[in-house]
Amino acid sequence: MTGASGALVHEVKPGAQHIALSGVLTMDNVGAMYRNLRPFEAGARLTLDVSGVTKADSSALALVTALVRGARAQKMRVVLQPLPRALSPVIELYGLHDILSSCAA
């Protein structure tokens, strides 16, 4: 799914799901990305790759935290790929470094 320079790829395999976010993630496109996600598989492993994000605002961080919370609610093991520098200022602003780093690969 692509929109306003951002992209989301959600791959589902038995026991594992992979979500890759890339490009520019802002309030202009993250809502549509979230609505186009497939349901999480309870107990599966979710790998969330945001390394391709080049620019982000607080809505991108809201999307990432919603994905992590949604996966954990389904008792999924969440692995968050290294966060790009584009998200660093927003993560620091909202004090979410510890929460997100607990999922880091």
N, C-alpha and C positions, 0 to 999 in steps of 0.2 A: 504494500500500500504506500503510495507516494502522495504528497501534497505540500504545497508551499515550501519546497526545497527540503523537506524531511522525508524519511523513509522508515518503514517498519516491516520486518520480515518475521513471521511467526511460524516456525516449523514444529510439527507435532509428530513424535515417534513413540512407540510403546515404551512407557517408563521414563520418557525424557521429552522435554520441550525446550526450544531455543527461541529467544526473542532477540533480534538485533535492531537497534535504533541507530540511525545515522543522519547526517546532514544538520540542517537548522531546525531545532525544535522549539516552537514558541506557542503561545496561546492560539495562534492562527491554525495550527495543525494537530496539536496533541489530542484534542477531544475526538477528532475523527479517527486517529490512530487507536485510541482506547476503545472506541465503539466497534472497531473492526477486529479486535482480538478474538481468538477462539477460546472456548472455556478451558480452564486449567484441569488437568487430570490429577485427581487426588493421589497423593503419595509419590508422584513422579518427581524427577529432578528438573528444575528450571535453571537454565543458563541465560542470564541477561547480559547481553553485550551492548554497551553504550560507547564503545571505543571510537566509533565513527562519528560521534556527535561533534560538529564543528562550532556551533553556536547554540546557546540555550538561555531560556529565561526560567522563572520560577515554576511555570507550568510544566516544563520538562522534568524538573525535579519532582513535582507532584505526580507525574506519570510514573516515574521510576519507583517512588515510594508506594504508589497504589499497586503496582505490579508485585513488588516485594510483599506487601501486606496481603494481597489476594492469594498469592502462592502459599504463603505461610498459613493462611486460613484453611487451605486445602491440604495442609500437612506435607507440603512439598519442601524438598531441600533446595535452597536458593543459592546459586553461585553467581556472583556479580563480577563480571570482567572488570579490569582496571578502568577507573573513571577517567574520562578525558579532562583536560585542563579547562575546557569550555564550561564544565559544570562546577568547577572548584569555587568560584566566587559565590554562587548560589548556595552551595552546600555549606560553606562557611557562614554565610548570612543567616541561615536557618538552623545552624548548629546540628547538622545531621551527619557529620563525618563519622562519629562512633557507630551510629545505627547502620549506615551503609557499609562501613568497613567490616562489620561483623559478617557480611555476606561475601566479602572479597575473595577472589580465587587465589 
